């Protein structure tokens, strides 16, 4: 009678992907063990992190494990720190984030998880030894990782703090699973990270910028800058803006667009209504109608008709400031000017001209408690905000209240 195969390979489909699993057989007793993920075994054994898509590769990995006597049957298991981190920040398969979404679907976004996964994969994983396990992590080791990131000099302290915070979150889950002793301090003290104040343009610079943008054939930069200056709308909110949200003199800011999550609620998960001059509302709708894909988006991509890229607005702003000889690239960097600066400018110019609570509600800085206090904005409040826009911001734009017909 022939000896049974030392292992069997099976393929299981999960959502849109298929995964290979191996079941090893004990050579002495002939008993079959539990199915184990080929991807996880591959990572734990230092053979790489790429997803296994061919059965031939799965068989090769299983044979390699047998030859190296690293098959996990009957041995105390350790968990590779590298693979654990990448699996933890896996939006589709991480048990931690699957449960968070089950408890509160809006508590976390795929973009949030993807940002942290990319930072860890690109900057932290290369510093971690392949043989380092979760069980071996100590507080001094975490401090060493932080020091290596700082010594490398490629990342700002604020970014390093973000990476270490994400690492601490993952290791907190490891402690919950009893993979890491509870007495290991996983929250490392943050590096000093002085907040770089967001710069804004002065009146002359703003007027020159708007005049330059108004002369471009592409209306996106002009319309987006005017809209952000007048309403303080964020770039994600502009990417999501559709004609259905625009009414005569009003815009319902009830959506934002993110690269991975797609359409979602605005930051703070609260919709709001902002006054917008009728002439600008008309131009926004008019431009949206030029979209050959008829998606209803105002700021549509010429390639697909979908939302413009996440860096589109800041790229166009920087390009305009340079081409119009308003600021050099060095000045833009030094003064920390970005598209978000226009939102700060709107907040700065309107402050003191309208009620502070109304300003926060309109700009979108209100807390949940404050939002609960204001279930609607009165006509008088809207009128005061429109007046503040006309007096404090419109002089910077130097535009009339009529549609100029430019396409």
N, C-alpha and C positions, 0 to 999 in steps of 0.2 A: 504494500500500500504506500503510495507516494506521500511525502510530507506535505502538509498544508502550507500555502503561501504565508510568508512572515507578516504580510499586511495586505489589506485591500483598500482600494481607492474608490470613493464615490463622489458624485457631483450633485450639489444641492443648489436650487435656485432660490434666491432671496431678493424680492423686489425686482429690480431691473438687472441684477448681476447674478452670476453663477459662481459658486465657491467649491473648492475641492477639500475633501476631508479624508483622513487616513485612519484606519483601525488596525493597530498592531496586534499580533498574536504572540502570546507568551511561548517561548521556545520549549520550556520545560513541561508546562501543563497543557498547552494547546488552546488555552482560553483566549478569547478575544477581549481586548480592552475597550475603552470608550472612544468614540470618534473624536479626532482632534483636527483643528483647522490647519491646513497646510500653510496658509499665509502666516499664521501665528508661529508655527514651528520654524518656518523659514526665518522669520525675524529673530526669534529667540536664539537660534543657532548661529546667527551672524551671517546668514546667506543672502541677506538683502530684505528690502521692504516692498518691492514691487509686487502687485497682485498677480497671482498665478492664474493663467488663462488656458494652459494646455495640460492635458493629462500626462503627457510625456514628462513635462517638467515636474509635476506632482510626484510621479514615480521616482524620478531622479533624486528629488529632495528626500523622500522616504528612505531610499536606499542609502543616501549619504548619512542620514541620521543613524541608521543601523550600523554602518561601517564605523562611525565615530562613537558609537555606543552612547548616543545622546537621546535615544528614544525615551519619552517621558514616563513610560509604564514602570510602576513600582518604585519610582524615585521621587524624593521631595522636589516639588516644582518650584522654580524661581521664575520671576517675571521680568523680562528685559525692560529696563527703564525707557529705552528708546521706543520700543513697540507699544508700551503702555501709554506713553504720552500721545503718540500718533493715533492710537485707538480711542483714547479719551476724547480728543478733539476731532472726532469723526461724526459729523452732523447726522448721518443716516443710521449709524450702527452703535454709537456710544450709549450704553445703558443709562449713563448719567443724564445725557441730554434728551434721550427718549422719555425718561421719567419726568424731567422738567417740563417737557411739552405736554405730557399727559396731565400734569397737575395744573399748568397754566400755559396755554398755547402761545401767549404773547410775552412770556417771561424772557425769552431769548430768541435771537434771530440767527439764521445760518451765516450771515455776514459776520456777526460777532464771533462765532466759532471759527469760521474760516480765517479771519484775521489772526487769531491766536495760534491756530495750527500752522499757518505760514511762517509766523515769526519764530515759533519753536523749531519747525523743520529746517528753516534757513539759518538760524543763528545759534540755537541751543543744542540740537541733536549732534552737530559736528564736534561739540566739546565733550560729549558723553562717550565714554569708552563702550565698545560693543558688548563687553562682558558685564557691564554694570547692571545690576538688578534693582528693582524697587526695594527689595528687602535690605539692600546694602546702604540705602540713602541715610545720611546723617546731616545734622544741622551744619557742621563745618563744611561738608561737601557742597551743600547748597550755597554757602557763602563763597566758596571757591569758584563755583560756576558764575556767580554774580560778578566776582572780581575779574574773571577772564573776559566776560562781556565788556566790562568797563575798560580793561587794559587794551582790548582790541581797538577801541577808539572809533569804531564805525557807527555806533548807535548812540543816540542821545540818552541821557539818564532817564528821561521820562519813558522812552521805549523799553529800556532795560527793566524799569519798574513794572511795566506792563507784562513783559515776558515772565519775570519772577512771580508776579501775581497770578498769572495763568498756571505756572508750574505749581504754585501753592494750592491752587484750586484742584488740580489733578491729584496731587499727593494727599489732599484732604479726603478725596474719594478713596484713595488707596488705603488710608487709615480706617475708613468706614468698612472696607472689605477685609480688614485685618491683614493686608499685605505689608503694611508698614506700621511699626510700633507707634502707639499713641503718644509716647513721650518725646518723639522727634519733633522739634519745632520747625514747622514748614513755612511759617510766615517770616520772611527775612526783611529786616529793616530797609526801607526804601533809600535809594541814593538821593542826594540833594538834586532837585530838578527845578531850578528857578523858572517860573512860568513866563514864557515869552509873550509879551503883550501884543495883541493883534493890532497892527497899524491900520490907519484909515487915511484916505486922501483928503487934502484940504479943498476949499471951494474952487480955487482956480484949477487945480488938477482934475477935479471932478468935471468941471465945465468943459475943459479941453478933451477929456476922455469921451464924454457923451457926444460932443461935436464930431469927434473923429469916428466914433462908432456909427453915428447917424449917416455918415457918408459912405459906409460900406454897403455893398450889394447884398451881403448876407445879413439878414435882420436879426438873427439869433443873439449875437453879442449885445446889440443895442437894446433889444426888448428885455433880455435877461437882466442887464445892469439896471435899467430903469425900474423894472419890477422889484428887484431886490432892494434897491435904494428906497423905494416908496413903501414897501410892505414888510421888508425884513425876511422875506421867504428864503428858506435854505435851498441849497443846490439840489438836494434829493427831492424836495417839494416841487421845484421847477421841472425836474426830469419827469415827474408824474403828472404834471399839469395837463388837463384836458379841457376842451371847450365846454363840456357839461358843468364844469366847476365855475365858469365865468358868467357872471350876470352883469347887468348894467350898474357899474360902479361898485361891484362887490366880487370877491373871489372866495369860494369855500375851500379852505386848505384842509382837505380830509384824506390826503394820501401823500406818500413819498415813495421813491423808487430806489431800491438797493440792488447791487449787482447780482447777488445770489438769491435773496428773498423775493426780489421782484417788487410788485406793488404791496405796500404795507401802510400801517397808520403812521402819521408824522411822529417825530421824536416826542417822547412824553406820552404817546398813545392817546393824544387828545386832538380832535378836530377843532378848527377855529375859523372864523370869518374875518376877512380883512378888507377894508375899503381900498379901492383902486380907481384912479381917475377913469372916466368913461372913454376918453380918447385912447388910453393905453389898453383898456379892455377890448375895444374895437380892433386895435392893431393886432393884439394877441390872437383873437378869433380869426381875423383875416389871414394872418400868416399860417395858422393851423390848417386852414382850408386848402392851402397850397400843397399839403402833404399828399403825394400821389398814392400812398398806401391807405389813405383815409382811416387812420387809426384814432383820429381825434386829439392826438398829442399836439401841444403847442411847440415844444422844443424837440422836434423829431430829427432823427438821423437820416442823412441823405442816402445812406447805404441800405437801410432796412425799413425806415419809417418808424422804427421803435424809438425808445428814449436815447438821448445822446449819452456819451460815456461819462463816467463819474468825474473825470478830470477835465471835461470839455470847457466848463465855464471859467475855471481858473486859468487854463491854458490860453483861452481867447483873451481874457483880461490882461494877462502878462504880455501877450503878443501885442495887444493894442497899446499898452503903456510904453512899450519899447519903440514900436514903429512910429508912434505919434511924438516921440522924443519928450515924453512926460517924465519917465523914470528909467534909469538904467537897470539892467538885470541885478547889479550889485545893490542898488538902492531898494529894489523890490525885496531882495533877500534880507537886507539889513532892517528895513522897516516892517518886515513880516506882512506884506500885502498879499492877500489872496481874495478870491471871490467872496469868501465868508466875511471879509473886511467890510463889504457893502452892507451886510446885515448889522454889523457893529455900528456902522455909520448911521443907519436908519434909527437904531436904538438911541444913539447919542443925540441925534438932531431932534428927535421927537420928545425926548425926556425933558420935562419941565414945561412942555406945551400942552400936555394932556395928563389926565389923572394917571398916577403910577400903576394902579391896578389894571386900568384899561390898557395901558401900554404893554404890560406883561402878558395880558391875555391875548392881545393882538399879535405881538411878536412871537409868542409861543414860549415864554419863559415861566409861565404860571405853574404853581404846584397843583397837585390834585385837589387839595383843600380849597385853594383859591378858585380853581375851575368850578368846583361844586357851588361856590358862592354866586358865580355869574353864569346863569343858565342861558342868558341872551344878552345882547348888547343893545341898549336903547337907541332910538333915533337921535336923541340929543348927543349921546356919547359918540355915535358914528359921525355926526356933523362936526363935533369938536376935533375928531381925529382927521377928517378930511381937511378942515381948516389948517391944522398943524402941518399936514402934508404940503398944502399949497404955499404956506408961508415959510416953512423951514427947509423943504427939499426941492420943490419945483423951481426955485431960482437957480439951483445948481444944474437943472436939466436944460433950461433955456429952450423949452419946446412949447408949442401952442397946444390947445386942447382939441385940436381937430386932427383927423387922420390925414397924414401927408400923402398917402397913396403909394408909398415906396414898397417894393416887394423884395 
